């Protein structure tokens, strides 16, 4: 039978293990989800269940330690030997950072990550390598992946998603969330709103190629999006309750990645966002929202017209050159992957597209209206009403990111379809797009 996860308070997702109507067991390994903010009072008793006594490694960033993270350290200092590792503020999380944590020796019995996505990614990967209990104290209204069992780390020729350890215990530091700059709030809002592309791409993928799909998970994702979008005015005003709702919406996304493999609910916005982050120095949520703002109208525009001309295939050699220049991706490895791709049945795909054209167009029309409303909120959250954020993304950078985004997506999306059909360059060249 189907599960209505939208009726379950987020705190009750801790230790979830249910058999869903989709045929999969959905499991959450995190044992505690606490959004109350009473860190000093609750942290000692909570971590004692994982490690009664011993050495604790507290990982955080320099600018977070004195105003925020030191409170967590003081709360447990009487019962544990605490070692603090400070990363430089704004650092890029790297696999090598996990190696640096090895300098603290074999005596570490637990890791506490205090911060946002970067700190938590390093801590998750380190804890998974050495089978250590992990406690996450989130202080960012942009950190959407801290509950995910994956870590996004720089390794070799670029950023890679590594299998890691989801936190055993999760706490939200509401005091730090209230103090967070509005730009991080806008990025968090953008991160959640952009998931509308992933939801659409999941339905597109199901219609075109079949595969795993869980309506209960899709409903939960839509629920998270709706919660965040409903708090638009409060986020613009800096309301603390609205920020708390946004953090819960982001937490749902991390929990979903524990419940199903992330590629089952991924969209074309991910690859586009990776390229925009690299070119324009944006937060992940800012880049993802910029991607969603362009992809939804692009997708919709395709379904509004009939394209019958025989178009040439993509220039994969040129794509390989650009990806190497922009992202450090090896041309040889990329082209080998192109050769390995499964052949497509163009006749079947064309039939399916025509069969579902009206349904897809209807969905995208509604999404376009939602993203337009969200765009107004997104801009107004910024103190300058989004002036600098808009200027950071040039038309050329955006066009290039959309043109190459399918190469960096983990799963087949509509952007992949447009690329393979040779339609992407034509659509991007049209003035209204």
C-alpha positions as CSV (number, residue, x, y, z in Angstrom):
1,X,0.0,0.0,0.0
2,X,1.1,3.6,-0.6
3,X,2.5,5.6,2.3
4,X,1.4,9.2,2.8
5,X,4.6,10.6,4.2
6,X,3.2,14.2,4.0
7,X,1.1,13.5,7.2
8,X,4.1,12.5,9.3
9,X,5.9,15.3,11.3
10,X,9.5,15.5,10.2
11,X,10.8,14.5,13.6
12,X,9.0,11.2,13.2
13,X,11.1,10.3,10.2
14,X,14.0,9.3,12.5
15,X,14.6,5.5,12.4
16,X,11.9,5.1,9.7
17,X,11.7,1.7,8.1
18,X,8.6,1.0,6.1
19,X,7.7,-1.2,3.1
20,X,6.1,1.0,0.5
21,X,3.6,0.3,-2.2
22,X,6.4,0.9,-4.7
23,X,8.0,-2.4,-3.5
24,X,11.0,-0.8,-1.8
25,X,11.8,-0.5,1.9
26,X,12.3,3.2,2.7
27,X,14.7,3.5,5.6
28,X,16.1,6.5,7.5
29,X,19.2,5.6,9.5
30,X,19.3,8.9,11.5
31,X,18.2,8.1,15.0
32,X,17.2,11.6,16.1
33,X,15.9,14.7,14.3
34,X,15.8,17.8,16.5
35,X,14.7,21.2,15.2
36,X,14.2,22.9,18.6
37,X,17.6,24.5,18.9
38,X,18.3,23.7,22.5
39,X,21.7,22.4,21.8
40,X,23.4,23.0,25.1
41,X,20.7,21.2,27.0
42,X,20.1,18.2,24.7
43,X,23.5,17.5,23.1
44,X,25.2,15.8,26.1
45,X,22.5,13.3,26.9
46,X,21.9,12.6,23.2
47,X,25.6,11.8,22.3
48,X,26.0,9.7,25.5
49,X,23.8,7.1,23.8
50,X,26.3,6.8,21.0
51,X,29.5,7.2,23.0
52,X,29.3,7.1,26.9
53,X,32.8,8.5,27.3
54,X,35.9,9.1,25.2
55,X,37.4,11.4,22.6
56,X,35.3,13.6,20.4
57,X,36.5,15.4,17.2
58,X,34.5,18.7,16.6
59,X,34.8,19.8,13.0
60,X,33.7,23.4,12.0
61,X,34.8,26.5,10.2
62,X,36.8,29.4,11.7
63,X,34.1,32.0,11.5
64,X,31.6,29.7,13.1
65,X,33.6,28.5,16.1
66,X,33.5,31.5,18.5
67,X,30.0,32.7,18.0
68,X,28.3,29.3,17.6
69,X,30.2,26.1,17.7
70,X,32.0,26.8,20.9
71,X,28.7,26.5,22.7
72,X,28.4,22.9,21.6
73,X,32.0,22.3,22.7
74,X,31.3,23.7,26.2
75,X,28.2,21.6,26.6
76,X,30.1,18.4,26.3
77,X,33.5,19.4,27.6
78,X,32.9,18.1,31.1
79,X,32.2,14.5,29.9
80,X,34.5,14.2,26.9
81,X,37.9,15.1,25.7
82,X,37.2,17.4,22.8
83,X,39.5,18.2,19.9
84,X,38.5,21.0,17.6
85,X,39.5,21.1,13.9
86,X,38.9,24.4,12.2
87,X,38.6,24.7,8.4
88,X,39.2,28.0,6.7
89,X,36.0,29.8,6.1
90,X,34.6,29.3,2.7
91,X,36.8,26.3,2.0
92,X,36.1,23.8,-0.8
93,X,35.6,20.3,0.7
94,X,38.2,17.9,-0.6
95,X,38.9,14.2,-0.2
96,X,42.3,15.3,1.1
97,X,40.6,17.0,4.1
98,X,39.4,13.7,5.3
99,X,43.1,12.5,5.3
100,X,44.1,15.5,7.4
101,X,41.6,14.5,10.1
102,X,43.6,11.3,10.4
103,X,46.3,13.3,12.2
104,X,44.2,13.2,15.3
105,X,45.0,9.4,15.6
106,X,43.0,6.3,16.4
107,X,41.6,7.6,19.7
108,X,38.7,9.5,18.1
109,X,35.5,7.9,19.1
110,X,32.9,10.3,17.6
111,X,32.7,13.1,15.1
112,X,30.5,16.2,15.6
113,X,30.1,18.4,12.5
114,X,29.0,21.9,13.2
115,X,28.3,24.0,10.1
116,X,26.8,23.8,6.6
117,X,27.3,21.6,3.6
118,X,31.0,21.7,3.2
119,X,31.9,20.8,6.8
120,X,29.2,18.1,7.0
121,X,30.4,16.6,3.7
122,X,33.9,16.1,5.0
123,X,32.7,14.8,8.3
124,X,30.3,12.4,6.7
125,X,32.9,10.9,4.5
126,X,35.5,10.7,7.3
127,X,33.0,9.1,9.7
128,X,32.0,6.5,7.0
129,X,35.6,5.6,6.3
130,X,36.4,4.8,9.9
131,X,32.9,3.7,11.1
132,X,32.6,6.5,13.6
133,X,29.3,7.8,15.1
134,X,28.4,11.1,13.5
135,X,26.5,14.0,15.0
136,X,25.5,16.9,12.8
137,X,24.6,20.4,14.1
138,X,23.3,22.4,11.1
139,X,23.6,26.1,11.2
140,X,22.9,27.1,7.6
141,X,19.5,27.7,6.0
142,X,21.1,26.6,2.7
143,X,22.5,23.2,3.7
144,X,20.1,20.8,2.0
145,X,22.3,17.7,1.9
146,X,23.5,17.4,5.5
147,X,21.1,14.5,6.0
148,X,22.0,12.8,2.8
149,X,24.1,9.6,2.9
150,X,26.4,11.1,0.2
151,X,29.2,13.7,0.3
152,X,30.1,16.1,-2.5
153,X,33.9,16.4,-2.4
154,X,36.6,17.6,-4.7
155,X,38.6,14.7,-5.9
156,X,41.1,14.7,-8.7
157,X,39.5,16.3,-11.8
158,X,36.4,17.8,-10.2
159,X,33.6,17.5,-7.6
160,X,32.3,14.0,-7.1
161,X,29.4,12.5,-5.1
162,X,30.8,9.9,-2.7
163,X,28.9,7.3,-0.8
164,X,29.2,8.4,2.9
165,X,27.4,8.2,6.3
166,X,24.2,10.0,7.1
167,X,24.4,11.5,10.6
168,X,23.3,9.4,13.5
169,X,21.9,12.4,15.3
170,X,20.8,15.7,13.7
171,X,20.3,19.0,15.5
172,X,19.4,22.4,14.0
173,X,21.0,25.4,15.7
174,X,18.1,27.9,15.5
175,X,20.1,30.6,17.1
176,X,22.6,30.5,14.2
177,X,19.8,30.2,11.6
178,X,18.2,33.4,12.9
179,X,21.5,35.2,12.4
180,X,22.3,33.8,8.9
181,X,22.6,36.3,6.1
182,X,19.7,36.7,3.7
183,X,21.8,35.5,0.8
184,X,22.0,32.0,2.4
185,X,18.2,32.1,2.9
186,X,17.7,32.9,-0.8
187,X,20.0,30.0,-1.7
188,X,18.1,27.6,0.5
189,X,14.8,28.8,-1.0
190,X,16.2,28.4,-4.5
191,X,17.5,24.9,-3.7
192,X,14.0,23.7,-2.6
193,X,12.1,25.5,-5.4
194,X,14.5,24.0,-8.1
195,X,13.4,20.5,-7.2
196,X,10.3,21.1,-9.3
197,X,12.6,20.3,-12.3
198,X,13.7,17.0,-10.7
199,X,10.0,16.0,-10.1
200,X,9.1,16.7,-13.7
201,X,12.2,14.9,-15.0
202,X,11.3,11.9,-12.9
203,X,7.9,11.7,-14.6
204,X,9.4,12.3,-18.0
205,X,11.9,9.5,-17.4
206,X,9.2,7.1,-16.3
207,X,7.1,7.8,-19.4
208,X,10.0,7.6,-21.9
209,X,12.2,4.8,-20.4
210,X,10.3,3.3,-17.4
211,X,12.3,2.2,-14.3
212,X,11.8,2.9,-10.6
213,X,9.3,5.5,-9.5
214,X,7.7,6.1,-6.2
215,X,4.6,8.4,-6.0
216,X,4.8,8.6,-2.2
217,X,8.4,10.0,-2.4
218,X,7.4,12.4,-5.2
219,X,4.5,13.6,-3.1
220,X,6.9,14.2,-0.2
221,X,9.2,16.2,-2.4
222,X,6.2,18.3,-3.6
223,X,5.2,18.7,0.0
224,X,8.7,20.1,0.9
225,X,8.5,22.5,-2.1
226,X,5.1,23.7,-1.1
227,X,6.1,24.3,2.5
228,X,9.0,26.5,1.4
229,X,7.1,28.4,-1.3
230,X,4.3,29.2,1.2
231,X,6.9,31.0,3.4
232,X,7.9,33.5,0.8
233,X,6.8,36.7,2.5
234,X,8.1,35.6,5.8
235,X,11.5,34.8,4.3
236,X,11.6,38.2,2.7
237,X,10.9,39.8,6.1
238,X,13.5,37.6,7.8
239,X,11.0,35.9,10.0
240,X,12.5,33.2,12.2
241,X,9.6,30.8,12.0
242,X,9.7,31.0,8.2
243,X,13.4,30.2,8.3
244,X,12.7,27.2,10.4
245,X,10.1,25.9,7.9
246,X,12.7,26.4,5.1
247,X,15.2,24.3,7.1
248,X,12.7,21.6,7.5
249,X,11.9,21.7,3.8
250,X,15.6,21.2,3.1
251,X,15.8,18.4,5.6
252,X,13.1,16.5,3.8
253,X,15.3,16.5,0.7
254,X,18.2,15.0,2.6
255,X,15.8,12.4,4.1
256,X,14.6,11.5,0.6
257,X,18.1,10.7,-0.4
258,X,18.3,8.2,2.6
259,X,15.0,6.7,1.5
260,X,15.8,6.2,-2.2
261,X,18.9,6.4,-4.4
262,X,19.4,10.1,-5.3
263,X,19.4,9.4,-9.0
264,X,15.8,8.3,-8.8
265,X,14.7,11.9,-8.1
266,X,17.2,14.0,-9.9
267,X,16.8,16.5,-12.7
268,X,18.5,18.4,-15.4
269,X,19.0,21.4,-13.0
270,X,21.8,19.5,-11.2
271,X,24.3,19.5,-14.1
272,X,23.4,23.0,-15.2
273,X,23.9,24.2,-11.6
274,X,27.3,22.6,-11.4
275,X,28.5,24.5,-14.4
276,X,27.0,27.8,-13.2
277,X,28.7,27.4,-9.8
278,X,32.0,27.0,-11.5
279,X,31.6,29.9,-13.8
280,X,29.7,32.4,-11.7
281,X,30.8,31.7,-8.1
282,X,27.3,31.0,-6.8
283,X,26.0,29.0,-3.9
284,X,24.5,25.7,-5.0
285,X,21.0,26.7,-4.3
286,X,21.4,30.0,-6.2
287,X,22.8,28.1,-9.2
288,X,20.1,25.5,-9.0
289,X,17.3,28.1,-9.0
290,X,18.9,29.9,-12.0
291,X,18.9,26.6,-13.8
292,X,15.2,25.9,-12.9
293,X,14.3,29.4,-14.1
294,X,15.7,28.6,-17.6
295,X,14.9,24.9,-17.9
296,X,11.2,25.0,-17.2
297,X,10.4,27.5,-19.9
298,X,12.8,25.7,-22.2
299,X,11.1,22.3,-21.6
300,X,7.7,24.0,-22.1
301,X,8.7,25.7,-25.3
302,X,9.7,22.3,-26.8
303,X,6.2,20.8,-26.2
304,X,4.5,23.9,-27.6
305,X,5.8,23.2,-31.1
306,X,6.2,20.3,-33.5
307,X,9.8,19.7,-34.7
308,X,9.9,17.4,-37.7
309,X,13.2,18.4,-39.4
310,X,16.0,15.9,-39.4
311,X,18.7,17.5,-37.2
312,X,22.4,16.5,-36.9
313,X,23.6,14.7,-33.8
314,X,25.4,16.7,-31.1
315,X,29.1,17.5,-31.5
316,X,30.4,15.4,-28.7
317,X,34.1,16.2,-29.5
318,X,33.4,19.9,-28.9
319,X,31.5,19.1,-25.7
320,X,34.5,17.1,-24.5
321,X,36.8,20.1,-25.1
322,X,34.5,22.5,-23.2
323,X,34.0,20.1,-20.3
324,X,37.7,19.7,-19.9
325,X,38.2,23.5,-20.0
326,X,35.4,24.3,-17.6
327,X,35.3,21.4,-15.2
328,X,38.5,19.5,-15.6
329,X,36.7,16.4,-17.0
330,X,39.0,14.2,-19.0
331,X,38.2,14.2,-22.7
332,X,39.1,10.6,-23.1
333,X,37.0,9.4,-20.2
334,X,34.0,11.5,-21.4
335,X,34.2,10.1,-24.9
336,X,34.5,6.6,-23.7
337,X,31.2,7.1,-21.7
338,X,29.6,8.5,-24.9
339,X,30.5,5.3,-26.7
340,X,29.1,3.1,-23.9
341,X,25.7,4.8,-23.9
342,X,22.8,2.5,-24.7
343,X,21.4,3.1,-28.2
344,X,18.0,4.7,-28.3
345,X,14.9,3.7,-30.3
346,X,14.1,7.1,-31.8
347,X,10.8,5.9,-33.3
348,X,9.6,4.7,-29.9
349,X,10.7,7.9,-28.1
350,X,9.0,10.1,-30.7
351,X,5.8,8.1,-30.3
352,X,5.9,8.4,-26.5
353,X,6.6,12.1,-26.7
354,X,3.6,12.7,-28.9
355,X,1.4,10.5,-26.7
356,X,2.3,12.5,-23.6
357,X,2.8,15.9,-25.2
358,X,-0.4,17.5,-23.8
359,X,0.1,16.0,-20.3
360,X,3.7,17.3,-20.2
361,X,2.7,20.7,-21.5
362,X,0.0,21.0,-18.9
363,X,2.4,20.1,-16.1
364,X,5.1,22.6,-17.3
365,X,2.5,25.4,-17.7
366,X,1.7,25.0,-14.0
367,X,5.4,24.8,-13.1
368,X,6.2,27.9,-15.1
369,X,3.6,29.9,-13.2
370,X,5.0,28.6,-9.9
371,X,8.6,29.4,-10.8
372,X,7.6,32.9,-11.9
373,X,6.1,33.6,-8.5
374,X,9.1,32.0,-6.8
375,X,11.4,34.2,-8.9
376,X,9.9,37.3,-7.4
377,X,10.3,36.0,-3.8
378,X,13.9,34.8,-4.6
379,X,14.9,38.3,-5.7
380,X,13.3,40.1,-2.8
381,X,14.9,37.9,-0.2
382,X,18.2,39.6,-1.0
383,X,18.9,42.9,0.6
384,X,19.5,44.5,-2.8
385,X,16.4,42.7,-4.2
386,X,18.6,40.4,-6.3
387,X,20.6,42.9,-8.3
388,X,24.0,41.3,-7.7
389,X,22.6,37.8,-8.0
390,X,21.1,38.6,-11.4
391,X,24.3,40.3,-12.6
392,X,26.4,37.4,-11.5
393,X,24.9,35.2,-14.2
394,X,25.7,36.3,-17.8
395,X,23.6,35.2,-20.7
396,X,26.6,33.5,-22.2
397,X,27.4,31.6,-19.0
398,X,23.8,30.5,-18.7
399,X,23.5,29.4,-22.3
400,X,26.7,27.4,-22.0
401,X,25.6,25.7,-18.7
402,X,22.3,24.7,-20.2
403,X,24.0,23.5,-23.4
404,X,26.3,21.2,-21.4
405,X,24.2,20.4,-18.4
406,X,23.1,17.0,-19.6
407,X,26.7,15.8,-19.5
408,X,26.9,16.3,-15.7
409,X,23.5,15.0,-14.8
410,X,23.4,11.6,-13.0
411,X,20.3,10.4,-14.7
412,X,18.4,10.6,-18.0
413,X,16.4,13.8,-18.1
414,X,14.5,15.8,-20.6
415,X,17.7,17.8,-21.1
416,X,19.4,14.6,-22.1
417,X,16.6,13.8,-24.6
418,X,16.9,17.3,-26.2
419,X,20.7,16.9,-26.5
420,X,20.5,13.4,-28.0
421,X,17.8,14.5,-30.5
422,X,20.0,17.4,-31.6
423,X,17.3,19.9,-30.5
424,X,19.1,21.7,-27.7
425,X,21.1,24.1,-29.7
426,X,18.1,25.0,-31.9
427,X,15.9,25.7,-28.9
428,X,18.7,27.7,-27.2
429,X,19.1,29.9,-30.3
430,X,15.5,31.0,-30.3
431,X,15.1,34.5,-29.0
432,X,12.3,33.9,-26.5
433,X,14.3,31.2,-24.7
